[in-house]
Amino acid sequence: MASDASAAEGSSLVFHPMDQFIVKPLFGDGAIAWYTPTNVTLWLALSIVAIIALLVLGTSKRAVVPTRTQSIAELAYGFIYKMLEDICGKEGVKYFPYVMTLFMFIVSANFLGLLPMSFTTTSHFAVTAVLALAVFLTVTVLGFVKNGAAFLGLFWVGSAPLALRPILAIIELISYFVRPVSHSIRLAGNVMAGHAVIKVFAGFAAIGAIAPVSIAAITAMYGLEILVAFIQAYVFTILTCVYLKDALHPSH
Amino acid sequence: MATETKDFVSSCIDAGGSAVGMPQLCGEWMGNQIFWLVVTLVVIFLILSRVALPRIGAILAERQGTITNDIAAAEDLKAKAVEAEELYNKALADARAEAQRIAAEARAEIQVGLDEAIAKADAEIAAKTAESEKAIADIRAGALDSIKVVATDTAGEIVTALGGAADEAGVAKAVQARVKG
């Protein structure tokens, strides 16, 4: 139907802003099973390649005076390490590889998704939900393993008046279980919305008179998206650190 | 035609190859995404925890060590420089004191020599003066005696010339009395 509409009238606007998120098999045209190599596989692999290029190849010289790539790698390392240490304290440092994995994956996937014609893995709820659930499960399990039943003190606000505490406990409990939802939808929603908006602007470029405005809007949006790509990775990571702090020090 | 080829592939794609609704909500694709994501995360985690993070940590620690060492070395060198300056100043002060001491010694030596020379000269002058005074006294005494002799002789001759008999003793006595007077 969509192809009929576009064929019927050259000047009519055709928007397919969501087509960029379609998962396709890399080889052939068949159905997608869980093991099929798809464009998701390709772009996930590319994010691994990007991370290796930055963090492994970039630091291969182990220079005391760093090259540009090595500086960026060191900057990323110091940024996340300091964030984790500031929020969780010394005992949080042990989870640094875990937090760094999340940050590096999200930031590289977000930036790779900004390439034209690319597939943005972090725009899918399936992906961000796995990331957020992993954080949620880690924090919950770690909280109980480290603190035992004392972890439940997280929901029992000791500083509040006694009468209010049961109500606050319910609110805290709900907010605790909403965490993975907001954590994942925030990331995927931001990335998806930006990409879809760019596609909508691009659709308007089909009309000659509006094209310059459309291109300017795409450019502006792209700048914003670069910001969002980093900020969302940062937000996801810092929230992970905050949740981790709850598991390590559950008292309010 | 397109409908037939695409239809069996997925319920999330319409006949034109476009997405039906949000591809994010298509349940058929989620298993695939989750599987490959887990693989990716495990790979990234292994790469980071085995290779990248220890290496970057080592680089940063090494740099910190180098900086600390360099600062320590700089502190050391600075301390040495201060020490050397102190030594230099001390040597300078010593040398100055030594020079002053030598100058004072030399001055004292010269003073002693000078004093000796002055004393010697004074003594010589005094001796010469005494000698001269003695000579002058001798000369004066000699002159007095000569005057007496001349006066006695002259008086005797005058007495003889006047026709008197010159009594030598008397003349001498008279001259003596005159000269004294």
Boltz contact constraints between the chains, C-beta under 6 A:
constraints:
  - contact:
      token1: [A, 2]
      token2: [B, 16]
      max_distance: 6.0
  - contact:
      token1: [A, 2]
      token2: [B, 18]
      max_distance: 6.0
  - contact:
      token1: [A, 3]
      token2: [B, 16]
      max_distance: 6.0
  - contact:
      token1: [A, 16]
      token2: [B, 18]
      max_distance: 6.0
  - contact:
      token1: [A, 18]
      token2: [B, 19]
      max_distance: 6.0
  - contact:
      token1: [A, 18]
      token2: [B, 23]
      max_distance: 6.0
  - contact:
      token1: [A, 19]
      token2: [B, 18]
      max_distance: 6.0
  - contact:
      token1: [A, 19]
      token2: [B, 19]
      max_distance: 6.0
  - contact:
      token1: [A, 21]
      token2: [B, 23]
      max_distance: 6.0
  - contact:
      token1: [A, 22]
      token2: [B, 19]
      max_distance: 6.0
  - contact:
      token1: [A, 22]
      token2: [B, 23]
      max_distance: 6.0
  - contact:
      token1: [A, 23]
      token2: [B, 29]
      max_distance: 6.0
  - contact:
      token1: [A, 32]
      token2: [B, 29]
      max_distance: 6.0
  - contact:
      token1: [A, 32]
      token2: [B, 32]
      max_distance: 6.0
  - contact:
      token1: [A, 34]
      token2: [B, 31]
      max_distance: 6.0
  - contact:
      token1: [A, 34]
      token2: [B, 32]
      max_distance: 6.0
  - contact:
      token1: [A, 34]
      token2: [B, 35]
      max_distance: 6.0
  - contact:
      token1: [A, 36]
      token2: [B, 32]
      max_distance: 6.0
  - contact:
      token1: [A, 38]
      token2: [B, 32]
      max_distance: 6.0
  - contact:
      token1: [A, 40]
      token2: [B, 33]
      max_distance: 6.0
  - contact:
      token1: [A, 40]
      token2: [B, 36]
      max_distance: 6.0
  - contact:
      token1: [A, 41]
      token2: [B, 36]
      max_distance: 6.0
  - contact:
      token1: [A, 44]
      token2: [B, 36]
      max_distance: 6.0
  - contact:
      token1: [A, 44]
      token2: [B, 40]
      max_distance: 6.0
  - contact:
      token1: [A, 48]
      token2: [B, 43]
      max_distance: 6.0
  - contact:
      token1: [A, 48]
      token2: [B, 44]
      max_distance: 6.0
  - contact:
      token1: [A, 51]
      token2: [B, 44]
      max_distance: 6.0
  - contact:
      token1: [A, 55]
      token2: [B, 52]
      max_distance: 6.0
  - contact:
      token1: [A, 56]
      token2: [B, 51]
      max_distance: 6.0
  - contact:
      token1: [A, 56]
      token2: [B, 52]
      max_distance: 6.0
  - contact:
      token1: [A, 59]
      token2: [B, 55]
      max_distance: 6.0
  - contact:
      token1: [A, 59]
      token2: [B, 56]
      max_distance: 6.0
  - contact:
      token1: [A, 62]
      token2: [B, 59]
      max_distance: 6.0
  - contact:
      token1: [A, 64]
      token2: [B, 63]
      max_distance: 6.0
  - contact:
      token1: [A, 64]
      token2: [B, 66]
      max_distance: 6.0
  - contact:
      token1: [A, 73]
      token2: [B, 56]
      max_distance: 6.0
  - contact:
      token1: [A, 74]
      token2: [B, 56]
      max_distance: 6.0
  - contact:
      token1: [A, 77]
      token2: [B, 56]
      max_distance: 6.0
  - contact:
      token1: [A, 97]
      token2: [B, 48]
      max_distance: 6.0
  - contact:
      token1: [A, 97]
      token2: [B, 49]
      max_distance: 6.0
  - contact:
      token1: [A, 97]
      token2: [B, 53]
      max_distance: 6.0
  - contact:
      token1: [A, 100]
      token2: [B, 48]
      max_distance: 6.0
  - contact:
      token1: [A, 101]
      token2: [B, 44]
      max_distance: 6.0
  - contact:
      token1: [A, 101]
      token2: [B, 45]
      max_distance: 6.0
  - contact:
      token1: [A, 101]
      token2: [B, 48]
      max_distance: 6.0
  - contact:
      token1: [A, 105]
      token2: [B, 44]
      max_distance: 6.0
  - contact:
      token1: [A, 124]
      token2: [B, 24]
      max_distance: 6.0
  - contact:
      token1: [A, 124]
      token2: [B, 33]
      max_distance: 6.0
  - contact:
      token1: [A, 125]
      token2: [B, 24]
      max_distance: 6.0
  - contact:
      token1: [A, 126]
      token2: [B, 30]
      max_distance: 6.0
  - contact:
      token1: [A, 126]
      token2: [B, 33]
      max_distance: 6.0
  - contact:
      token1: [A, 126]
      token2: [B, 34]
      max_distance: 6.0
  - contact:
      token1: [A, 127]
      token2: [B, 33]
      max_distance: 6.0
  - contact:
      token1: [A, 127]
      token2: [B, 37]
      max_distance: 6.0
  - contact:
      token1: [A, 130]
      token2: [B, 34]
      max_distance: 6.0
  - contact:
      token1: [A, 130]
      token2: [B, 37]
      max_distance: 6.0
